[in-house]
Every structure is written in C-alpha cells, then in structure tokens.
Amino acid sequence: MQRKIINDLEYIEIRNQAATARIALQGAHIFHYQRANEAPLLWLSDVSDFEIGKAIRGGVPICWPSFGNNNPQLAQHGFARVMMWQLVNADESNPYISELTFVLEDSQQSRALWNYKFRVEFIVKVGLVLEMELKTVNLDTAPFTLTQALHTYFAVSSIENISIKGLEEKKYLDALTLQEHFQEGSITFDQELDRVYQGVENSIVLEDLNRSVNIQNSGSKSVVVWNPWIEKCARMSAMQAESYKEFVCIESANAYEDKRIIQPNQEHILKTILS
C-alpha cells in the first residue's frame, strides 16, 4: 500500500497478488480496480477532475446521505463523495486480499448541510473479487432518512455490446419520464436509460463480449441502471463526446421505495460484491 497524490488529491494504491486498486481519500472513492492479467473492471473518464471539492467521474462514487435529488436541501447525491475520509485500518497480511477501512464522521461542515450526528464506515476488500461495505450508524437522538448508492461505473467494450440480466419482471421507475413499468427480458441499450429497479433480491449479471460480471447486493432492494447516451453525455462535466460508449452504471442502492429510516443508535449496511 502506498500513498500518492494526483493534483491535490491524495489516494491509496493497493497492489497484491490478485489485483490492484486506487482509492482517493476524498469520498473514499475507488477509481481503479483491476484483477491481475485482466482489463480494468471500473471505468474512469480520461478528463475526470482530480480536484478538491469536485467528484471524480468514474469508479465508485459514494452517494450519501441522499441519492439523486431526493433531499432538496443537499446537492445531488449528497456530500460524502466530496468530503475527506480517514483511513483507519489497512490489513495486507493476506497476499491475495487487502482490506481497508475508511471513516467519515459528522463535523461542523456536514452539520451545516445535514444536522445529524453519524459515523459512516466504508470497508473495501481488494482481491479476486471487489467487496464494498458501507455501514451507516445513527449517533444522533433523532431518526434520519437515508437514501444512498454505490454508483459503480463498469468499463465495457461498447454500450451496444452489453446486456444486463437478473432484473427481468422487476418494477422500475423511469427517471426520464417518471413513469413506472415492469422490465421485459434483459436490458440492452440503444438510447439514454435511467431507471431505478425495486424489489431486487437476486444477483445481477453484466454480460459483455469477453467477460461476465456478477453483482451481489445485500442491505438493498433497489438497483439503478444508467447510461447518458449521446446528447446528455455531450452536456456533462468531465465527459468526452463518446464516453457514453465506454461504460454502464449499475448502482447498488437504497433509493425511492427502498429508502431507510435509521433510528438512534441503529445502523444499516449496504454491501456489494463484484466478481
């Protein structure tokens, strides 16, 4: 494990016999994961900002304590992805698995945005699988409502080559039209797509030309699937005109119907395993 800096952002680089990863301390943001002798699993924009106060475009942004525009008092996707986290533990005793724990606690800065006392732990295991666990603890005297997501950008050969299986017959909210539908068959792409699936309790499989990725979630019954396609991609920050071809977002979430109310002294764990 090494500490390095891109521009002003410090990050942790992990190298073991199974995989490599890079995690920025701002946002506890995983922006690279690659198994040995394979292509990177995560997509990272070639023109992504690595600046304090700006979210990295790609990897796995942590949307917390609000997903999307769920809380009008907060910026889109909350504040955790642009705040500094503390690395509190790093275990590299196993040559094939590295385990790191990052912590974010309430501060004067966070309470000015969201007036609750909390502790969030992000536990990452880097090996032949990438395991991510986001634990929220309510340390306040009042309950709070939590929506969140591990906003994972998967690198793909081309958006037109892929399909997503495991969401068949699931209800989803189309965020582009605000209409609800049920999924028919596998998901494929030929236009902008932004959907929040509900009642998801099984594994999801991303099928590409040369590999399949299994996504297994717990503490979650909602999954977000997103690709901006041509026009929206051209308008977005830290994207190139054809970036939309290179990734798909499949996000492990607690969103919309799957929001969670966390009582004082209780916790909630959102976990995903990518293999």
Secondary structure, DSSP 8 states (H G I E B T S, - for coil): -EEEEETTEEEEEEE-SSEEEEEETBTTEEEEEEETTS--SB-B-TT----TTS--SBSB-EEBS--TTSSTTS-TTBSGGGSB-EEEEEEEEETTEEEEEEEEE--HHHHHHS---EEEEEEEEESSSEEEEEEEEE-SSS-EEE-EEE--EEE-S-GGG-EEES-TT-EEEETTTTEEEE--SSB--SS-EEEEEES--S-EEEE-SS-EEEEEEES--EEEEEE-HHHHHHHSTT--TTGGGGEEEEEEEE-GGG-EEE-TT-EEEEEEEE-
